[in-house]
Amino acid sequence: MCVEGDFEVEYQGDKTPVTKGETVLIPACIDEIYLIPGGEVTLLEVYVN
């Protein structure tokens, strides 16, 4: 969840913008993903074990 700021999620060459208040669900099967900040960003990371 993006708490402050904005960033892009890059996966397999595709980029998706994420802004404050939005949530991104990333499946556990994803091997490699990049989070590219657009300045100062605060993220909340939650996972289920």
A tleap script that builds the chain and sets N, CA, C and O, in Angstrom:
source leaprc.protein.ff14SB
mol = sequence {
  NMET CYS VAL GLU GLY ASP PHE GLU VAL GLU
  TYR GLN GLY ASP LYS THR PRO VAL THR LYS
  GLY GLU THR VAL LEU ILE PRO ALA CYS ILE
  ASP GLU ILE TYR LEU ILE PRO GLY GLY GLU
  VAL THR LEU LEU GLU VAL TYR VAL CASN
}
set mol.1.N position { 0.850 -1.163 0.000 }
set mol.1.CA position { 0.000 0.000 0.000 }
set mol.1.C position { 0.900 1.230 0.000 }
set mol.1.O position { 1.853 1.316 0.775 }
set mol.2.N position { 0.589 2.170 -0.868 }
set mol.2.CA position { 1.340 3.421 -0.939 }
set mol.2.C position { 0.726 4.407 0.064 }
set mol.2.O position { -0.404 4.864 -0.109 }
set mol.3.N position { 1.483 4.720 1.103 }
set mol.3.CA position { 0.998 5.593 2.170 }
set mol.3.C position { 1.295 7.059 1.859 }
set mol.3.O position { 0.498 7.940 2.180 }
set mol.4.N position { 2.448 7.316 1.232 }
set mol.4.CA position { 2.846 8.679 0.844 }
set mol.4.C position { 3.609 8.618 -0.469 }
set mol.4.O position { 4.358 7.670 -0.706 }
set mol.5.N position { 3.428 9.613 -1.319 }
set mol.5.CA position { 4.188 9.710 -2.561 }
set mol.5.C position { 3.609 8.854 -3.673 }
set mol.5.O position { 2.429 8.502 -3.663 }
set mol.6.N position { 4.474 8.523 -4.641 }
set mol.6.CA position { 4.066 7.686 -5.763 }
set mol.6.C position { 5.277 6.919 -6.286 }
set mol.6.O position { 6.423 7.306 -6.057 }
set mol.7.N position { 4.999 5.825 -6.994 }
set mol.7.CA position { 6.057 5.007 -7.569 }
set mol.7.C position { 5.504 4.231 -8.757 }
set mol.7.O position { 4.301 4.248 -9.018 }
set mol.8.N position { 6.394 3.552 -9.472 }
set mol.8.CA position { 5.987 2.685 -10.562 }
set mol.8.C position { 6.400 1.254 -10.235 }
set mol.8.O position { 7.460 1.015 -9.658 }
set mol.9.N position { 5.551 0.317 -10.611 }
set mol.9.CA position { 5.878 -1.100 -10.514 }
set mol.9.C position { 6.296 -1.531 -11.916 }
set mol.9.O position { 5.535 -1.379 -12.871 }
set mol.10.N position { 7.516 -2.073 -12.036 }
set mol.10.CA position { 7.982 -2.571 -13.332 }
set mol.10.C position { 8.094 -4.087 -13.271 }
set mol.10.O position { 8.770 -4.647 -12.408 }
set mol.11.N position { 7.407 -4.741 -14.219 }
set mol.11.CA position { 7.429 -6.205 -14.297 }
set mol.11.C position { 7.442 -6.602 -15.765 }
set mol.11.O position { 6.548 -6.225 -16.521 }
set mol.12.N position { 8.438 -7.351 -16.163 }
set mol.12.CA position { 8.608 -7.819 -17.540 }
set mol.12.C position { 8.531 -6.671 -18.548 }
set mol.12.O position { 7.937 -6.815 -19.616 }
set mol.13.N position { 9.131 -5.536 -18.202 }
set mol.13.CA position { 9.191 -4.395 -19.113 }
set mol.13.C position { 7.988 -3.471 -19.070 }
set mol.13.O position { 8.045 -2.367 -19.612 }
set mol.14.N position { 6.906 -3.890 -18.443 }
set mol.14.CA position { 5.711 -3.041 -18.318 }
set mol.14.C position { 5.778 -2.261 -17.015 }
set mol.14.O position { 6.166 -2.800 -15.979 }
set mol.15.N position { 5.394 -0.977 -17.072 }
set mol.15.CA position { 5.385 -0.135 -15.874 }
set mol.15.C position { 3.954 0.289 -15.555 }
set mol.15.O position { 3.190 0.674 -16.440 }
set mol.16.N position { 3.612 0.208 -14.269 }
set mol.16.CA position { 2.284 0.603 -13.801 }
set mol.16.C position { 2.450 1.630 -12.693 }
set mol.16.O position { 3.108 1.351 -11.690 }
set mol.17.N position { 1.863 2.820 -12.854 }
set mol.17.CA position { 1.978 3.839 -11.804 }
set mol.17.C position { 1.095 3.516 -10.600 }
set mol.17.O position { -0.003 2.979 -10.743 }
set mol.18.N position { 1.598 3.854 -9.413 }
set mol.18.CA position { 0.862 3.664 -8.160 }
set mol.18.C position { 0.968 4.967 -7.378 }
set mol.18.O position { 2.064 5.505 -7.215 }
set mol.19.N position { -0.155 5.476 -6.896 }
set mol.19.CA position { -0.161 6.728 -6.145 }
set mol.19.C position { -0.670 6.505 -4.724 }
set mol.19.O position { -1.164 5.430 -4.384 }
set mol.20.N position { -0.538 7.533 -3.916 }
set mol.20.CA position { -0.952 7.485 -2.514 }
set mol.20.C position { -2.375 6.935 -2.385 }
set mol.20.O position { -3.295 7.378 -3.072 }
set mol.21.N position { -2.530 5.955 -1.483 }
set mol.21.CA position { -3.838 5.362 -1.226 }
set mol.21.C position { -4.111 4.093 -2.015 }
set mol.21.O position { -5.067 3.376 -1.718 }
set mol.22.N position { -3.283 3.802 -3.020 }
set mol.22.CA position { -3.497 2.603 -3.825 }
set mol.22.C position { -2.748 1.407 -3.236 }
set mol.22.O position { -1.727 1.560 -2.565 }
set mol.23.N position { -3.279 0.220 -3.505 }
set mol.23.CA position { -2.691 -1.026 -3.020 }
set mol.23.C position { -2.312 -1.899 -4.203 }
set mol.23.O position { -3.049 -1.986 -5.185 }
set mol.24.N position { -1.154 -2.544 -4.103 }
set mol.24.CA position { -0.677 -3.452 -5.146 }
set mol.24.C position { -0.543 -4.841 -4.538 }
set mol.24.O position { 0.106 -5.008 -3.505 }
set mol.25.N position { -1.147 -5.829 -5.167 }
set mol.25.CA position { -1.003 -7.217 -4.728 }
set mol.25.C position { -0.012 -7.902 -5.659 }
set mol.25.O position { -0.213 -7.934 -6.873 }
set mol.26.N position { 1.057 -8.450 -5.088 }
set mol.26.CA position { 2.095 -9.108 -5.880 }
set mol.26.C position { 2.094 -10.594 -5.514 }
set mol.26.O position { 2.408 -10.949 -4.378 }
set mol.27.N position { 1.748 -11.459 -6.458 }
set mol.27.CA position { 1.719 -12.895 -6.171 }
set mol.27.C position { 3.097 -13.425 -5.769 }
set mol.27.O position { 4.119 -12.932 -6.246 }
set mol.28.N position { 3.119 -14.416 -4.901 }
set mol.28.CA position { 4.371 -15.003 -4.423 }
set mol.28.C position { 5.169 -15.651 -5.551 }
set mol.28.O position { 6.383 -15.811 -5.422 }
set mol.29.N position { 4.531 -16.023 -6.635 }
set mol.29.CA position { 5.219 -16.685 -7.745 }
set mol.29.C position { 6.034 -15.716 -8.605 }
set mol.29.O position { 6.778 -16.157 -9.481 }
set mol.30.N position { 5.911 -14.423 -8.375 }
set mol.30.CA position { 6.684 -13.431 -9.131 }
set mol.30.C position { 8.132 -13.485 -8.663 }
set mol.30.O position { 8.414 -13.304 -7.478 }
set mol.31.N position { 9.054 -13.735 -9.601 }
set mol.31.CA position { 10.475 -13.842 -9.259 }
set mol.31.C position { 11.148 -12.483 -9.112 }
set mol.31.O position { 11.896 -12.256 -8.161 }
set mol.32.N position { 10.882 -11.585 -10.048 }
set mol.32.CA position { 11.612 -10.324 -10.099 }
set mol.32.C position { 10.663 -9.183 -10.440 }
set mol.32.O position { 9.934 -9.231 -11.430 }
set mol.33.N position { 10.691 -8.162 -9.600 }
set mol.33.CA position { 9.845 -6.988 -9.797 }
set mol.33.C position { 10.620 -5.774 -9.297 }
set mol.33.O position { 11.408 -5.881 -8.358 }
set mol.34.N position { 10.400 -4.638 -9.914 }
set mol.34.CA position { 11.090 -3.416 -9.505 }
set mol.34.C position { 10.069 -2.377 -9.058 }
set mol.34.O position { 9.035 -2.189 -9.699 }
set mol.35.N position { 10.371 -1.711 -7.955 }
set mol.35.CA position { 9.569 -0.585 -7.487 }
set mol.35.C position { 10.418 0.657 -7.691 }
set mol.35.O position { 11.479 0.796 -7.084 }
set mol.36.N position { 9.951 1.564 -8.547 }
set mol.36.CA position { 10.716 2.748 -8.927 }
set mol.36.C position { 10.046 3.974 -8.320 }
set mol.36.O position { 8.970 4.370 -8.767 }
set mol.37.N position { 10.667 4.584 -7.304 }
set mol.37.CA position { 10.050 5.734 -6.637 }
set mol.37.C position { 10.056 6.980 -7.518 }
set mol.37.O position { 10.969 7.194 -8.315 }
set mol.38.N position { 9.022 7.788 -7.356 }
set mol.38.CA position { 8.944 9.066 -8.052 }
set mol.38.C position { 9.293 10.193 -7.101 }
set mol.38.O position { 8.705 11.271 -7.185 }
set mol.39.N position { 10.222 9.972 -6.212 }
set mol.39.CA position { 10.587 10.907 -5.145 }
set mol.39.C position { 10.561 10.145 -3.836 }
set mol.39.O position { 10.859 8.952 -3.794 }
set mol.40.N position { 10.205 10.834 -2.775 }
set mol.40.CA position { 10.121 10.189 -1.457 }
set mol.40.C position { 8.808 9.406 -1.365 }
set mol.40.O position { 7.735 9.943 -1.639 }
set mol.41.N position { 8.908 8.139 -0.976 }
set mol.41.CA position { 7.743 7.249 -0.930 }
set mol.41.C position { 7.729 6.494 0.396 }
set mol.41.O position { 8.777 6.094 0.904 }
set mol.42.N position { 6.533 6.305 0.950 }
set mol.42.CA position { 6.358 5.460 2.128 }
set mol.42.C position { 5.410 4.330 1.742 }
set mol.42.O position { 4.293 4.570 1.282 }
set mol.43.N position { 5.875 3.086 1.938 }
set mol.43.CA position { 5.068 1.913 1.602 }
set mol.43.C position { 4.771 1.109 2.854 }
set mol.43.O position { 5.573 1.080 3.788 }
set mol.44.N position { 3.630 0.463 2.872 }
set mol.44.CA position { 3.262 -0.469 3.928 }
set mol.44.C position { 3.308 -1.861 3.310 }
set mol.44.O position { 2.551 -2.161 2.387 }
set mol.45.N position { 4.201 -2.712 3.820 }
set mol.45.CA position { 4.352 -4.068 3.290 }
set mol.45.C position { 3.656 -5.055 4.225 }
set mol.45.O position { 3.913 -5.074 5.429 }
set mol.46.N position { 2.783 -5.866 3.660 }
set mol.46.CA position { 2.056 -6.873 4.428 }
set mol.46.C position { 2.148 -8.187 3.663 }
set mol.46.O position { 1.991 -8.212 2.442 }
set mol.47.N position { 2.402 -9.273 4.377 }
set mol.47.CA position { 2.420 -10.579 3.724 }
set mol.47.C position { 1.783 -11.614 4.637 }
set mol.47.O position { 1.744 -11.454 5.857 }
set mol.48.N position { 1.288 -12.672 4.021 }
set mol.48.CA position { 0.670 -13.769 4.754 }
set mol.48.C position { 1.591 -14.967 4.624 }
set mol.48.O position { 1.991 -15.336 3.519 }
set mol.49.N position { 1.922 -15.562 5.736 }
set mol.49.CA position { 2.839 -16.690 5.742 }
set mol.49.C position { 2.084 -17.994 5.818 }
set mol.49.O position { 2.695 -19.062 5.833 }
savepdb mol mol.pdb
quit
